[in-house]
Amino acid sequence: MSTKRGTSGTHTASTATATGSTTETTGTTTSVTTTTKAPIPAQAPTPVQAPIPAPTAGPAPVLVASDLDRTLIYSSAALALGMPDAQAPRLLCVEVHESKPLSYMTEHAAGLLERLTDEAFFVPTTTRTRKQYQRIQLPGSAPKYAICANGGHILVDGVTDADWHASVVRRLAEECAPLSEVRAYLTATTDLSWVRKHRVAEDLFAYLVVERERLPEDWLERFGAWAGERGWTVSLQGRKVYAVPKPLTKSAAVREVARRTGASLTLAAGDSLLDADLLLAADRAWRPGHGELADSDWTAPHLDVLAERGVAAGEEILRRFRAAAAV
């Protein structure tokens, strides 16, 4: 199937917000809680209803919602180039930070993504802040929609949908302990011998950059239990400990974008526990052979587990997206 991406008129949004710096992690990942059972996705916030575009001739569009870091794009440390140097794929740099190359995809993956953006609504779906997302230069047509801050922001033509952000903020205030309480706990219980940085992302969630080998295991367990009682989730991904409000999900934002575009099929991919709800909300989903979900053997009935790891997995995910969108 080939459905050209297009616009859908003026939209009013429905909930989210973001500031600070978060990057989805690289390296070996570990979760605070692991399970082979699919978690129940959080209910989407009640949106301020944006108009649904009038139906057009031809089949309904396909929506492709994909995580970015360690799913489609990779730092040099996460490439997992296990072959001899002479057989390594050519790489395209898609992100520069402080004048240094930071993230890559294979040149073949870049070509696949360029074609995919003309065949479906491709929606980058990331835990990154808006500022971090805007550093990335992906191949292909500029996405009409993007999701940042783990669902806290829906960008429409690069601009935050204020109504969506506001509705997210309201729901977090009603259902979760405030961010200030979580930050106070982190300040009071952490040790500078193993914490390198305290960070807040878009005034929505918090994370620590830690010395992983020095991280006290009992602290992580205690923090996870404490946060869970207050409506927050905790996960360890590479060198980062994330504390995220339970209602702040990628899936809620993706469902809103699917409603606006009138998509008949939603495809998704991701590698971390923060992607689990996104994968559950899709009609078909994929995860690579690396990452937090792989480490916990996480699965779901409609999920395909790929054998590929590293940047090769990103290429294979795009190949699967195009094949599924064409059916």
C-alpha positions as a Markdown table, in Angstrom:
| # | Residue | x | y | z |
|---|---|---|---|---|
| 1 | Met | 0.0 | 0.0 | 0.0 |
| 2 | Ser | 1.3 | 3.5 | -0.7 |
| 3 | Thr | -0.4 | 6.4 | 1.0 |
| 4 | Lys | 1.3 | 9.8 | 0.5 |
| 5 | Arg | 1.7 | 11.7 | 3.7 |
| 6 | Gly | -0.2 | 14.9 | 3.9 |
| 7 | Thr | -1.7 | 17.5 | 6.2 |
| 8 | Ser | -5.1 | 17.2 | 7.8 |
| 9 | Gly | -6.2 | 20.8 | 8.4 |
| 10 | Thr | -6.1 | 22.9 | 11.6 |
| 11 | His | -5.8 | 20.7 | 14.6 |
| 12 | Thr | -6.6 | 21.5 | 18.2 |
| 13 | Ala | -4.5 | 19.3 | 20.5 |
| 14 | Ser | -5.1 | 17.4 | 23.8 |
| 15 | Thr | -2.2 | 17.1 | 26.5 |
| 16 | Ala | 1.6 | 17.4 | 27.4 |
| 17 | Thr | 5.0 | 19.4 | 28.5 |
| 18 | Ala | 8.8 | 19.3 | 28.5 |
| 19 | Thr | 12.3 | 21.0 | 29.5 |
| 20 | Gly | 15.7 | 19.8 | 30.5 |
| 21 | Ser | 17.8 | 17.0 | 28.9 |
| 22 | Thr | 17.1 | 13.3 | 28.5 |
| 23 | Thr | 18.5 | 11.0 | 26.0 |
| 24 | Glu | 17.5 | 7.4 | 25.7 |
| 25 | Thr | 20.3 | 5.3 | 26.8 |
| 26 | Thr | 23.0 | 3.2 | 25.2 |
| 27 | Gly | 24.9 | 0.2 | 26.5 |
| 28 | Thr | 23.6 | -2.6 | 28.6 |
| 29 | Thr | 20.2 | -1.9 | 30.1 |
| 30 | Thr | 18.6 | -3.2 | 33.3 |
| 31 | Ser | 15.1 | -2.6 | 34.6 |
| 32 | Val | 13.9 | -2.2 | 38.2 |
| 33 | Thr | 11.2 | -4.7 | 37.6 |
| 34 | Thr | 11.2 | -7.4 | 34.8 |
| 35 | Thr | 8.3 | -9.4 | 33.6 |
| 36 | Thr | 7.5 | -11.5 | 30.6 |
| 37 | Lys | 3.9 | -10.4 | 30.9 |
| 38 | Ala | 2.8 | -7.3 | 29.0 |
| 39 | Pro | 2.0 | -4.4 | 31.3 |
| 40 | Ile | -1.4 | -2.9 | 31.1 |
| 41 | Pro | -1.0 | 0.4 | 29.0 |
| 42 | Ala | -2.1 | 3.6 | 30.8 |
| 43 | Gln | -5.4 | 5.0 | 29.7 |
| 44 | Ala | -5.1 | 7.9 | 27.3 |
| 45 | Pro | -5.8 | 11.3 | 28.7 |
| 46 | Thr | -9.2 | 12.7 | 27.6 |
| 47 | Pro | -8.2 | 14.9 | 24.7 |
| 48 | Val | -9.4 | 18.3 | 23.7 |
| 49 | Gln | -10.9 | 17.0 | 20.5 |
| 50 | Ala | -9.1 | 18.1 | 17.4 |
| 51 | Pro | -11.2 | 17.7 | 14.2 |
| 52 | Ile | -10.8 | 14.4 | 12.4 |
| 53 | Pro | -9.8 | 15.1 | 8.8 |
| 54 | Ala | -12.4 | 14.4 | 6.1 |
| 55 | Pro | -12.0 | 11.0 | 4.5 |
| 56 | Thr | -10.1 | 11.0 | 1.2 |
| 57 | Ala | -10.2 | 8.6 | -1.7 |
| 58 | Gly | -8.1 | 5.5 | -1.4 |
| 59 | Pro | -7.2 | 3.3 | 1.6 |
| 60 | Ala | -6.8 | 4.8 | 5.1 |
| 61 | Pro | -3.3 | 5.8 | 6.0 |
| 62 | Val | -0.8 | 3.7 | 8.0 |
| 63 | Leu | 0.7 | 5.3 | 11.1 |
| 64 | Val | 4.3 | 4.2 | 12.0 |
| 65 | Ala | 5.3 | 5.3 | 15.5 |
| 66 | Ser | 8.9 | 4.5 | 16.4 |
| 67 | Asp | 11.2 | 5.1 | 19.2 |
| 68 | Leu | 14.5 | 6.6 | 18.1 |
| 69 | Asp | 17.5 | 6.0 | 20.3 |
| 70 | Arg | 18.7 | 2.4 | 20.1 |
| 71 | Thr | 15.7 | 1.6 | 17.9 |
| 72 | Leu | 16.3 | 3.6 | 14.7 |
| 73 | Ile | 19.4 | 5.7 | 15.5 |
| 74 | Tyr | 22.5 | 4.6 | 17.4 |
| 75 | Ser | 25.5 | 6.3 | 19.2 |
| 76 | Ser | 28.9 | 4.9 | 18.3 |
| 77 | Ala | 28.9 | 2.9 | 21.6 |
| 78 | Ala | 25.6 | 1.2 | 20.6 |
| 79 | Leu | 26.3 | 0.3 | 17.0 |
| 80 | Ala | 27.3 | -3.3 | 17.8 |
| 81 | Leu | 29.4 | -3.7 | 14.6 |
| 82 | Gly | 30.5 | -7.3 | 15.2 |
| 83 | Met | 31.7 | -8.0 | 11.7 |
| 84 | Pro | 35.3 | -7.4 | 10.3 |
| 85 | Asp | 35.9 | -3.7 | 9.7 |
| 86 | Ala | 36.0 | -4.2 | 5.9 |
| 87 | Gln | 32.5 | -5.6 | 6.0 |
| 88 | Ala | 30.9 | -2.9 | 8.2 |
| 89 | Pro | 28.0 | -1.0 | 6.7 |
| 90 | Arg | 28.4 | 2.6 | 5.6 |
| 91 | Leu | 27.0 | 4.9 | 8.2 |
| 92 | Leu | 25.1 | 8.2 | 8.0 |
| 93 | Cys | 25.4 | 10.7 | 10.9 |
| 94 | Val | 21.9 | 12.0 | 11.8 |
| 95 | Glu | 22.7 | 13.9 | 14.9 |
| 96 | Val | 25.5 | 16.4 | 15.9 |
| 97 | His | 25.8 | 17.7 | 19.4 |
| 98 | Glu | 28.3 | 20.4 | 20.5 |
| 99 | Ser | 30.0 | 20.1 | 17.1 |
| 100 | Lys | 30.5 | 16.4 | 17.4 |
| 101 | Pro | 28.8 | 13.5 | 15.6 |
| 102 | Leu | 26.5 | 11.7 | 18.0 |
| 103 | Ser | 24.0 | 9.3 | 16.4 |
| 104 | Tyr | 24.0 | 7.2 | 13.2 |
| 105 | Met | 22.0 | 4.9 | 11.0 |
| 106 | Thr | 23.2 | 2.8 | 8.1 |
| 107 | Glu | 23.0 | 4.4 | 4.7 |
| 108 | His | 20.6 | 1.6 | 3.6 |
| 109 | Ala | 18.4 | 2.3 | 6.6 |
| 110 | Ala | 18.4 | 6.0 | 5.6 |
| 111 | Gly | 17.1 | 5.0 | 2.2 |
| 112 | Leu | 14.3 | 2.8 | 3.7 |
| 113 | Leu | 13.2 | 5.6 | 6.0 |
| 114 | Glu | 13.1 | 8.1 | 3.2 |
| 115 | Arg | 10.8 | 5.9 | 1.2 |
| 116 | Leu | 8.7 | 5.1 | 4.3 |
| 117 | Thr | 8.0 | 8.8 | 4.9 |
| 118 | Asp | 6.3 | 8.9 | 1.5 |
| 119 | Glu | 4.3 | 5.8 | 2.2 |
| 120 | Ala | 2.9 | 6.3 | 5.7 |
| 121 | Phe | 2.5 | 8.8 | 8.5 |
| 122 | Phe | 5.9 | 8.3 | 10.2 |
| 123 | Val | 5.8 | 9.6 | 13.8 |
| 124 | Pro | 9.1 | 9.8 | 15.7 |
| 125 | Thr | 8.1 | 8.8 | 19.3 |
| 126 | Thr | 10.8 | 9.6 | 21.9 |
| 127 | Thr | 11.6 | 10.2 | 25.5 |
| 128 | Arg | 13.9 | 12.9 | 24.4 |
| 129 | Thr | 13.1 | 16.6 | 25.2 |
| 130 | Arg | 12.0 | 18.8 | 22.3 |
| 131 | Lys | 15.5 | 20.4 | 22.2 |
| 132 | Gln | 17.2 | 17.0 | 22.0 |
| 133 | Tyr | 14.8 | 15.8 | 19.4 |
| 134 | Gln | 15.4 | 18.9 | 17.2 |
| 135 | Arg | 19.1 | 18.1 | 17.0 |
| 136 | Ile | 18.3 | 15.0 | 14.9 |
| 137 | Gln | 18.1 | 15.3 | 11.1 |
| 138 | Leu | 16.3 | 12.2 | 9.8 |
| 139 | Pro | 16.2 | 11.3 | 6.1 |
| 140 | Gly | 12.9 | 11.7 | 4.2 |
| 141 | Ser | 10.0 | 14.2 | 4.4 |
| 142 | Ala | 9.7 | 16.1 | 7.6 |
| 143 | Pro | 7.2 | 14.4 | 9.9 |
| 144 | Lys | 3.9 | 16.1 | 10.3 |
| 145 | Tyr | 3.7 | 14.8 | 13.9 |
| 146 | Ala | 6.4 | 14.0 | 16.4 |
| 147 | Ile | 6.0 | 12.9 | 20.1 |
| 148 | Cys | 8.6 | 14.0 | 22.7 |
| 149 | Ala | 9.1 | 13.8 | 26.4 |
| 150 | Asn | 7.5 | 10.3 | 26.5 |
| 151 | Gly | 4.2 | 11.6 | 25.3 |
| 152 | Gly | 4.2 | 14.9 | 27.1 |
| 153 | His | 4.4 | 16.9 | 23.9 |
| 154 | Ile | 2.9 | 16.3 | 20.5 |
| 155 | Leu | 4.6 | 18.5 | 17.9 |
| 156 | Val | 2.6 | 19.5 | 14.8 |
| 157 | Asp | 4.8 | 20.7 | 12.0 |
| 158 | Gly | 7.5 | 21.2 | 14.7 |
| 159 | Val | 5.3 | 23.2 | 17.0 |
| 160 | Thr | 4.0 | 22.1 | 20.4 |
| 161 | Asp | 0.3 | 21.4 | 20.6 |
| 162 | Ala | -0.5 | 23.5 | 23.7 |
| 163 | Asp | -3.9 | 21.9 | 24.4 |
| 164 | Trp | -2.4 | 18.4 | 24.5 |
| 165 | His | 0.4 | 19.5 | 26.8 |
| 166 | Ala | -2.1 | 21.2 | 29.1 |
| 167 | Ser | -4.3 | 18.1 | 29.4 |
| 168 | Val | -1.2 | 16.0 | 30.2 |
| 169 | Val | -0.2 | 18.4 | 33.0 |
| 170 | Arg | -3.7 | 18.3 | 34.4 |
| 171 | Arg | -3.8 | 14.5 | 34.6 |
| 172 | Leu | -0.4 | 14.3 | 36.2 |
| 173 | Ala | -1.4 | 16.8 | 38.9 |
| 174 | Glu | -4.6 | 14.8 | 39.6 |
| 175 | Glu | -3.1 | 11.3 | 39.7 |
| 176 | Cys | 0.6 | 11.5 | 40.8 |
| 177 | Ala | 2.8 | 13.0 | 43.5 |
| 178 | Pro | 4.4 | 16.2 | 42.3 |
| 179 | Leu | 7.8 | 16.2 | 40.6 |
| 180 | Ser | 9.1 | 18.3 | 43.4 |
| 181 | Glu | 8.5 | 15.5 | 45.9 |
| 182 | Val | 10.4 | 13.0 | 43.7 |
| 183 | Arg | 13.3 | 15.4 | 43.3 |
| 184 | Ala | 13.4 | 15.9 | 47.0 |
| 185 | Tyr | 13.6 | 12.1 | 47.6 |
| 186 | Leu | 16.4 | 11.9 | 45.1 |
| 187 | Thr | 18.4 | 14.7 | 46.7 |
| 188 | Ala | 18.0 | 13.2 | 50.1 |
| 189 | Thr | 18.8 | 9.6 | 49.3 |
| 190 | Thr | 21.6 | 9.7 | 46.7 |
| 191 | Asp | 25.3 | 9.9 | 47.1 |
| 192 | Leu | 27.7 | 12.0 | 45.0 |
| 193 | Ser | 30.1 | 9.0 | 45.0 |
| 194 | Trp | 27.8 | 7.3 | 42.4 |
| 195 | Val | 25.5 | 10.1 | 41.0 |
| 196 | Arg | 27.1 | 12.3 | 38.3 |
| 197 | Lys | 24.0 | 14.4 | 37.4 |
| 198 | His | 20.5 | 15.2 | 38.5 |
| 199 | Arg | 18.3 | 16.2 | 35.6 |
| 200 | Val | 14.6 | 17.3 | 35.0 |
| 201 | Ala | 13.1 | 16.8 | 31.6 |
| 202 | Glu | 10.5 | 19.4 | 30.5 |
| 203 | Asp | 9.2 | 19.8 | 34.0 |
| 204 | Leu | 7.6 | 16.4 | 33.5 |
| 205 | Phe | 9.9 | 13.7 | 34.9 |
| 206 | Ala | 13.4 | 13.3 | 36.4 |
| 207 | Tyr | 16.4 | 11.2 | 35.9 |
| 208 | Leu | 19.9 | 10.6 | 37.3 |
| 209 | Val | 23.1 | 9.9 | 35.4 |
| 210 | Val | 25.0 | 7.4 | 37.6 |
| 211 | Glu | 28.1 | 5.4 | 37.9 |
| 212 | Arg | 26.4 | 2.1 | 37.3 |
| 213 | Glu | 29.1 | -0.1 | 38.9 |
| 214 | Arg | 28.7 | 1.9 | 42.1 |
| 215 | Leu | 24.9 | 2.1 | 42.2 |
| 216 | Pro | 23.6 | 0.4 | 45.4 |
| 217 | Glu | 21.1 | -2.2 | 44.3 |
| 218 | Asp | 19.0 | -1.8 | 47.5 |
| 219 | Trp | 18.6 | 1.9 | 46.8 |
| 220 | Leu | 17.1 | 1.2 | 43.4 |
| 221 | Glu | 14.6 | -1.3 | 44.9 |
| 222 | Arg | 13.7 | 1.1 | 47.7 |
| 223 | Phe | 13.2 | 4.0 | 45.3 |
| 224 | Gly | 11.1 | 1.9 | 42.9 |
| 225 | Ala | 8.7 | 0.9 | 45.8 |
| 226 | Trp | 8.5 | 4.4 | 47.1 |
| 227 | Ala | 7.8 | 5.9 | 43.7 |
| 228 | Gly | 5.2 | 3.2 | 42.8 |
| 229 | Glu | 3.1 | 4.2 | 45.8 |
| 230 | Arg | 3.0 | 7.7 | 44.5 |
| 231 | Gly | 2.0 | 7.0 | 40.9 |
| 232 | Trp | 5.5 | 6.9 | 39.4 |
| 233 | Thr | 7.6 | 4.3 | 37.6 |
| 234 | Val | 11.4 | 3.8 | 37.9 |
| 235 | Ser | 13.7 | 2.1 | 35.5 |
| 236 | Leu | 17.5 | 1.8 | 35.0 |
| 237 | Gln | 18.6 | 2.2 | 31.4 |
| 238 | Gly | 22.3 | 2.2 | 30.8 |
| 239 | Arg | 23.7 | 4.9 | 33.0 |
| 240 | Lys | 20.4 | 6.6 | 33.7 |
| 241 | Val | 17.8 | 6.1 | 36.4 |
| 242 | Tyr | 14.4 | 7.4 | 35.1 |
| 243 | Ala | 11.5 | 8.4 | 37.3 |
| 244 | Val | 8.4 | 8.9 | 35.2 |
| 245 | Pro | 4.7 | 9.5 | 36.2 |
| 246 | Lys | 2.7 | 6.4 | 35.2 |
| 247 | Pro | 0.1 | 8.4 | 33.1 |
| 248 | Leu | 2.9 | 9.9 | 31.0 |
| 249 | Thr | 3.0 | 7.5 | 28.1 |
| 250 | Lys | 3.9 | 7.3 | 24.5 |
| 251 | Ser | 0.8 | 5.3 | 23.8 |
| 252 | Ala | -1.6 | 8.0 | 24.8 |
| 253 | Ala | -0.1 | 10.5 | 22.4 |
| 254 | Val | 0.1 | 7.9 | 19.6 |
| 255 | Arg | -3.6 | 7.1 | 19.9 |
| 256 | Glu | -4.4 | 10.8 | 19.6 |
| 257 | Val | -2.2 | 11.2 | 16.5 |
| 258 | Ala | -3.9 | 8.0 | 15.0 |
| 259 | Arg | -7.3 | 9.6 | 15.7 |
| 260 | Arg | -6.3 | 12.8 | 13.9 |
| 261 | Thr | -4.8 | 11.1 | 10.9 |
| 262 | Gly | -7.6 | 8.5 | 10.6 |
| 263 | Ala | -5.0 | 5.8 | 10.4 |
| 264 | Ser | -6.4 | 2.3 | 9.9 |
| 265 | Leu | -3.2 | 0.5 | 11.0 |
| 266 | Thr | -0.6 | 1.4 | 13.7 |
| 267 | Leu | 2.9 | 0.0 | 13.6 |
| 268 | Ala | 5.5 | 0.5 | 16.4 |
| 269 | Ala | 9.0 | -0.4 | 17.5 |
| 270 | Gly | 11.0 | 0.2 | 20.6 |
| 271 | Asp | 13.7 | -1.3 | 22.9 |
| 272 | Ser | 13.1 | 0.0 | 26.5 |
| 273 | Leu | 10.5 | -0.5 | 29.2 |
| 274 | Leu | 9.3 | 3.1 | 28.5 |
| 275 | Asp | 8.3 | 1.7 | 25.0 |
| 276 | Ala | 6.2 | -1.2 | 26.3 |
| 277 | Asp | 2.9 | 0.7 | 26.4 |
| 278 | Leu | 3.6 | 2.0 | 22.9 |
| 279 | Leu | 4.2 | -1.5 | 21.5 |
| 280 | Leu | 1.0 | -2.8 | 23.3 |
| 281 | Ala | -1.1 | 0.0 | 21.7 |
| 282 | Ala | 0.0 | -0.8 | 18.1 |
| 283 | Asp | -1.6 | -3.3 | 15.8 |
| 284 | Arg | 1.8 | -4.8 | 15.0 |
| 285 | Ala | 5.1 | -4.2 | 16.8 |
| 286 | Trp | 8.8 | -5.1 | 16.8 |
| 287 | Arg | 11.7 | -4.9 | 19.3 |
| 288 | Pro | 15.4 | -5.4 | 18.6 |
| 289 | Gly | 17.5 | -8.2 | 20.1 |
| 290 | His | 19.1 | -5.7 | 22.5 |
| 291 | Gly | 17.8 | -3.4 | 25.1 |
| 292 | Glu | 15.8 | -3.4 | 28.3 |
| 293 | Leu | 12.8 | -5.3 | 26.9 |
| 294 | Ala | 15.2 | -8.0 | 25.4 |
| 295 | Asp | 17.0 | -8.3 | 28.8 |
| 296 | Ser | 13.7 | -9.1 | 30.5 |
| 297 | Asp | 12.3 | -11.3 | 27.6 |
| 298 | Trp | 9.3 | -9.0 | 27.3 |
| 299 | Thr | 6.8 | -10.1 | 24.7 |
| 300 | Ala | 3.2 | -9.7 | 23.5 |
| 301 | Pro | 1.0 | -11.7 | 21.1 |
| 302 | His | 1.4 | -9.2 | 18.2 |
| 303 | Leu | 5.1 | -8.5 | 18.9 |
| 304 | Asp | 7.9 | -9.8 | 16.6 |
| 305 | Val | 11.3 | -10.2 | 18.4 |
| 306 | Leu | 14.2 | -9.5 | 16.0 |
| 307 | Ala | 17.5 | -11.4 | 16.2 |
| 308 | Glu | 19.4 | -8.3 | 15.0 |
| 309 | Arg | 21.2 | -6.1 | 17.5 |
| 310 | Gly | 22.6 | -2.6 | 17.2 |
| 311 | Val | 22.4 | -0.5 | 14.1 |
| 312 | Ala | 21.5 | -3.6 | 12.0 |
| 313 | Ala | 18.3 | -3.9 | 14.0 |
| 314 | Gly | 17.4 | -0.4 | 13.1 |
| 315 | Glu | 17.7 | -1.3 | 9.4 |
| 316 | Glu | 15.6 | -4.4 | 9.8 |
| 317 | Ile | 12.9 | -2.6 | 11.7 |
| 318 | Leu | 12.5 | -0.2 | 8.8 |
| 319 | Arg | 12.4 | -3.1 | 6.4 |
| 320 | Arg | 9.6 | -4.6 | 8.5 |
| 321 | Phe | 7.7 | -1.3 | 8.7 |
| 322 | Arg | 7.7 | -0.9 | 4.9 |
| 323 | Ala | 6.6 | -4.5 | 4.3 |
| 324 | Ala | 3.7 | -4.2 | 6.8 |
| 325 | Ala | 2.6 | -0.8 | 5.5 |
| 326 | Ala | 2.4 | -2.2 | 2.0 |
| 327 | Val | 0.0 | -5.1 | 2.8 |
